[in-house]
């Protein structure tokens, strides 16, 4: 069928709207966050810069808060001989005279370290400018020791380091570098002051490193600045992290939005995948259907009568020999292809189906646009749909090859039947002299052994005769009945006729056959066939009955038809034999070597019953317990296998598929 | 019986011989001819009696022979028994049923055939067929 892409468009539209909405929400979030972030960075940058500036200018800050420096203290012993450096750390706290530097006016530095009470002294020349010993000293308040500067170029420093002797010339005025950690500007000789616990040398702030960076994961802004000593070499890197609660909040919100968006996108993706998979499955199913229709040379269609809307399967176009593109599917298009001789019949059938809201099946010829004449079988069913409209659904199949085959098969079956008939005739003719002369020869034969041999010959000839006769009967009964052949057959009378055929045999065997059928019961049938049917059943029953037993034939009638049964007290049947006994040449083991019984009697019975649209089956309680053969023959109006007058014979009526018990 | 004649019309020599043998063995005489033309010429010559007529024969089959017989007015005084290997009457006998007294299928029981012949001979002796 032709399908629209409405679903596709809907999905595409929905997906676009959702993605666009999500994009705008996230974009807005991002913009807002970026704005706030920029503001915060600027704010924090200012703060940081102030901090760095402050740390770079300890002299300004120290007076305010010494402890500010504690985190910054880091003394590193330098090998540079021009520097004298004392490391002030925790050890320092426990010694009163931990280190001592003495700068002599001659430029000599006496460096003394006292560790663990063990004095060490080191002397080194130190180019200390003379006459400028406005030296520095400082001590943290916790130190009990004071420093004394002599003013003679000798400074005693306790717990401090001297870094830049050049600075002494500019005491009180920091100029980019300084002797950090010492109270500059108060270094007057004889004065005492505090010294911070550490010394930090920093370059000027403008040489600092990168600006603040925002870490989206932690929500912090971090500032990093490389801190260098007076010589320009890095001393340490200052990293300050600052929390930004509002940014973090915004980031959380943005994350939530992103999460919701992602979930929506995921749902959409699942939806899209589901729809795509469904569509693929539908495509596959359609493709399979099309392949199946191609194989079956069948096309399907649907028509809404009132609205005049038709849809055809792709293969219907092929079956009709029409191009898919450019053909308007419709009843008129279809009618235009029907063979002119069949058109009125087809039209009438279809219109009646629509009128009566019923089904139909019709075979007709179709002339394809290329001129090829094909045989088609069309089946349809008209029904009411919502709104009281009529919808016709059905299929059209190209059965050209099939009907050709059926015709060939029919011919073959006819030839086979003709062959059997001819063979039977040809067998019967030579049997005639055999049957005529053998008794004569037998009569004239004095030799007992020869007489016995002649009996065998005669029996065998009889056997051939019986097989031939039964085979011919089976062929004859295989032809479907014409309704003209049917008449009301009084069942009891016909059964009497059949019983009489075996009267002599039954008398010899002391078998009694009771016809208990009411004279009122009749069947709509071919009289000769019904007699043949009961004759075969009685023959069978007699054959398998013990001497002195009784065979009962009964019948009853109901709305559906007549049910008759032939019951004997004979050999009985095993359950697995019940179905088989109706097969051609079937013999149960005991009878297998009996030449006199061709094994066609019940097959003929089955064929006769089938001819009359009935069913036949066997019942037996088991071996040795007798057998009942039951027959159901429908009333005239229920007979399905009768060929109506004037109709050609139907091949399928040969099939015995409806022979099952029902 | 002796004044009632019996004729077997059959193209099969073996059947003709076999039936002759049987009838002779039982003390009866039977004329045998291989086809319809011979049957008709015997009738022209005055044969009257029981005619055992095979249906399927070359040239002129049993039905055509009877038709010819009727057309030439040779049928009165004869009882015709059809012999056939086929099981059932065919459409060619349409309209000829009234001229047929019996129908026997091959291979027939020779004694039954003889019994029939005797029976129909008696019928002929008592004035059968009365429809002509």
Interface residues (C-beta under 8 A of the other chain):
Chain A: X421 X424 X425 X426 X428 X429 X430 X431 X432 X433 X434 X435 X436 X437 X439 X440 X443 X461 X465 X469 X472 X473 X476
Chain B: X12 X14 X15 X17 X18 X19 X21 X22 X25 X56 X85 X86 X87 X88 X105 X106 X107 X108 X109 X110 X111 X113
